[in-house]
Amino acid sequence: MGDTIERFPLFPLGLVLIPHELVPLHIFEERYKLMIGECLEDGRMNVLVEGTNPFRLVRRIDDLPYPAGDVEALADDAEAAPDGDALAAARARYADLVAEVTDERPEPDALAQLDAYGMAATLDVTLDAKQMLLELRSERERLEQLEALFAEALGRIRHAERAAERAQGNGSLKS
């Protein structure tokens, strides 16, 4: 198990934030302004938060003026190193998905910099899928799960495109 961080400030929101993912927050409640420790003149602020390290909430703390808890940092299983085939398959499927949605394939150098979290952070992945990725303790498992998620999403997109083509052709496809 990882180190425990006591009295860690929390923003209990209806989202799952994975490493590398960015989410803007608009801060206006007094307890959160207090948590941050500094306000703008009009009493509000916008903050861009970035997911960094997965953790598990061990104990909720209710005696502070803002939500907090003791959290345990989650480390990956050191013996479950990512295998090159899983990494290549996930990156290839990710590139296919990005190309399908944007009509541009990611640059090879940019693609080579992405791990499982990095790929997932750039796409609209469901909360359940993000939570599942956070709970997996090996990069290989995350890559395998993502490759399957990307393949499924690609299949849905292509199915929707075929259905739209059919609808334009009054139910029949052009030869």
MOMORA-V288984 format. One record per residue. N is the residue number from 0. SS is DSSP state (helix for helix, strand for strand, loop for the rest). BURIAL is + if it has 24 or more other ideal C-beta (glycine too) atoms within 12 Angstrom, else -. D_FIRST is the distance of its C-alpha to the first C-alpha in Angstrom with 2 decimals. Layout:
n:N ss:SS burial:BURIAL d_first:D_FIRST
n:N ss:SS burial:BURIAL d_first:D_FIRST
//
This chain:
n:0 ss:loop burial:- d_first:0.00
n:1 ss:loop burial:- d_first:3.79
n:2 ss:loop burial:- d_first:6.92
n:3 ss:strand burial:- d_first:8.91
n:4 ss:strand burial:- d_first:12.36
n:5 ss:strand burial:- d_first:15.03
n:6 ss:strand burial:- d_first:18.19
n:7 ss:strand burial:+ d_first:17.35
n:8 ss:strand burial:+ d_first:20.64
n:9 ss:loop burial:+ d_first:20.69
n:10 ss:loop burial:+ d_first:23.46
n:11 ss:loop burial:- d_first:23.44
n:12 ss:loop burial:- d_first:25.40
n:13 ss:loop burial:- d_first:26.13
n:14 ss:loop burial:- d_first:24.34
n:15 ss:loop burial:+ d_first:21.20
n:16 ss:loop burial:+ d_first:20.70
n:17 ss:loop burial:+ d_first:19.05
n:18 ss:strand burial:+ d_first:18.61
n:19 ss:loop burial:+ d_first:22.17
n:20 ss:loop burial:+ d_first:23.85
n:21 ss:strand burial:- d_first:26.35
n:22 ss:strand burial:- d_first:27.61
n:23 ss:strand burial:- d_first:30.44
n:24 ss:strand burial:- d_first:30.36
n:25 ss:strand burial:- d_first:33.51
n:26 ss:strand burial:+ d_first:32.86
n:27 ss:loop burial:- d_first:35.53
n:28 ss:loop burial:- d_first:34.16
n:29 ss:helix burial:- d_first:34.47
n:30 ss:helix burial:- d_first:30.98
n:31 ss:helix burial:+ d_first:29.49
n:32 ss:helix burial:- d_first:32.09
n:33 ss:helix burial:- d_first:31.13
n:34 ss:helix burial:+ d_first:27.45
n:35 ss:helix burial:- d_first:28.48
n:36 ss:loop burial:- d_first:30.90
n:37 ss:loop burial:- d_first:33.81
n:38 ss:loop burial:- d_first:36.27
n:39 ss:loop burial:- d_first:39.05
n:40 ss:loop burial:- d_first:42.64
n:41 ss:loop burial:- d_first:42.94
n:42 ss:loop burial:- d_first:39.82
n:43 ss:loop burial:- d_first:37.81
n:44 ss:strand burial:- d_first:35.61
n:45 ss:strand burial:- d_first:34.07
n:46 ss:strand burial:- d_first:30.64
n:47 ss:strand burial:- d_first:29.09
n:48 ss:strand burial:+ d_first:25.32
n:49 ss:strand burial:- d_first:23.12
n:50 ss:strand burial:+ d_first:19.75
n:51 ss:loop burial:- d_first:17.37
n:52 ss:loop burial:- d_first:13.60
n:53 ss:loop burial:+ d_first:12.04
n:54 ss:strand burial:+ d_first:10.36
n:55 ss:strand burial:- d_first:10.31
n:56 ss:strand burial:- d_first:12.87
n:57 ss:strand burial:- d_first:11.92
n:58 ss:strand burial:- d_first:15.45
n:59 ss:strand burial:- d_first:18.63
n:60 ss:strand burial:- d_first:20.87
n:61 ss:loop burial:- d_first:24.57
n:62 ss:loop burial:- d_first:26.30
n:63 ss:loop burial:- d_first:26.37
n:64 ss:loop burial:- d_first:29.15
n:65 ss:loop burial:+ d_first:26.76
n:66 ss:loop burial:- d_first:23.73
n:67 ss:strand burial:+ d_first:20.42
n:68 ss:strand burial:+ d_first:17.14
n:69 ss:strand burial:- d_first:13.92
n:70 ss:strand burial:+ d_first:11.34
n:71 ss:strand burial:- d_first:7.63
n:72 ss:strand burial:- d_first:7.55
n:73 ss:loop burial:+ d_first:6.57
n:74 ss:loop burial:- d_first:6.95
n:75 ss:loop burial:+ d_first:9.46
n:76 ss:loop burial:- d_first:9.84
n:77 ss:loop burial:- d_first:11.78
n:78 ss:loop burial:- d_first:14.28
n:79 ss:loop burial:- d_first:15.35
n:80 ss:loop burial:- d_first:17.53
n:81 ss:loop burial:+ d_first:19.90
n:82 ss:loop burial:- d_first:23.28
n:83 ss:helix burial:- d_first:26.42
n:84 ss:helix burial:- d_first:28.12
n:85 ss:helix burial:+ d_first:25.48
n:86 ss:helix burial:+ d_first:25.49
n:87 ss:helix burial:- d_first:29.30
n:88 ss:helix burial:+ d_first:29.73
n:89 ss:helix burial:+ d_first:27.57
n:90 ss:helix burial:+ d_first:29.32
n:91 ss:helix burial:+ d_first:32.70
n:92 ss:helix burial:+ d_first:32.24
n:93 ss:helix burial:+ d_first:31.01
n:94 ss:helix burial:+ d_first:34.11
n:95 ss:helix burial:+ d_first:36.33
n:96 ss:helix burial:+ d_first:35.07
n:97 ss:helix burial:+ d_first:35.52
n:98 ss:helix burial:- d_first:38.96
n:99 ss:helix burial:+ d_first:39.97
n:100 ss:helix burial:- d_first:39.15
n:101 ss:helix burial:- d_first:40.35
n:102 ss:loop burial:- d_first:42.87
n:103 ss:loop burial:- d_first:41.19
n:104 ss:loop burial:- d_first:38.80
n:105 ss:loop burial:+ d_first:36.02
n:106 ss:loop burial:- d_first:36.96
n:107 ss:helix burial:- d_first:35.48
n:108 ss:helix burial:- d_first:34.10
n:109 ss:helix burial:- d_first:32.36
n:110 ss:helix burial:+ d_first:31.03
n:111 ss:helix burial:- d_first:29.70
n:112 ss:loop burial:- d_first:27.50
n:113 ss:loop burial:+ d_first:25.68
n:114 ss:loop burial:+ d_first:22.31
n:115 ss:helix burial:+ d_first:21.33
n:116 ss:helix burial:+ d_first:20.35
n:117 ss:helix burial:+ d_first:23.51
n:118 ss:helix burial:+ d_first:25.72
n:119 ss:helix burial:+ d_first:24.45
n:120 ss:helix burial:+ d_first:24.81
n:121 ss:loop burial:+ d_first:28.49
n:122 ss:loop burial:+ d_first:29.44
n:123 ss:loop burial:- d_first:29.86
n:124 ss:loop burial:+ d_first:27.05
n:125 ss:loop burial:- d_first:26.81
n:126 ss:helix burial:- d_first:24.24
n:127 ss:helix burial:- d_first:23.13
n:128 ss:helix burial:+ d_first:22.77
n:129 ss:helix burial:+ d_first:20.76
n:130 ss:helix burial:- d_first:18.37
n:131 ss:helix burial:+ d_first:18.13
n:132 ss:helix burial:+ d_first:17.45
n:133 ss:helix burial:+ d_first:14.59
n:134 ss:helix burial:- d_first:12.97
n:135 ss:loop burial:+ d_first:13.55
n:136 ss:loop burial:- d_first:10.89
n:137 ss:loop burial:+ d_first:13.77
n:138 ss:helix burial:+ d_first:16.73
n:139 ss:helix burial:+ d_first:19.11
n:140 ss:helix burial:+ d_first:18.43
n:141 ss:helix burial:+ d_first:18.82
n:142 ss:helix burial:+ d_first:22.00
n:143 ss:helix burial:+ d_first:23.39
n:144 ss:helix burial:+ d_first:22.92
n:145 ss:helix burial:+ d_first:24.50
n:146 ss:helix burial:+ d_first:27.36
n:147 ss:helix burial:- d_first:28.16
n:148 ss:helix burial:+ d_first:28.02
n:149 ss:helix burial:+ d_first:30.24
n:150 ss:helix burial:- d_first:32.63
n:151 ss:helix burial:- d_first:32.96
n:152 ss:helix burial:+ d_first:33.65
n:153 ss:helix burial:+ d_first:36.14
n:154 ss:helix burial:- d_first:37.86
n:155 ss:helix burial:- d_first:38.21
n:156 ss:helix burial:- d_first:39.65
n:157 ss:helix burial:- d_first:42.10
n:158 ss:helix burial:- d_first:43.13
n:159 ss:helix burial:- d_first:43.83
n:160 ss:helix burial:- d_first:45.86
n:161 ss:helix burial:- d_first:47.92
n:162 ss:helix burial:- d_first:48.53
n:163 ss:helix burial:- d_first:49.71
n:164 ss:helix burial:- d_first:52.03
n:165 ss:helix burial:- d_first:53.46
n:166 ss:helix burial:- d_first:54.04
n:167 ss:helix burial:- d_first:55.97
n:168 ss:loop burial:- d_first:58.06
n:169 ss:loop burial:- d_first:58.93
n:170 ss:loop burial:- d_first:56.79
n:171 ss:loop burial:- d_first:57.80
n:172 ss:loop burial:- d_first:56.36
n:173 ss:loop burial:- d_first:58.57
n:174 ss:loop burial:- d_first:59.22
//
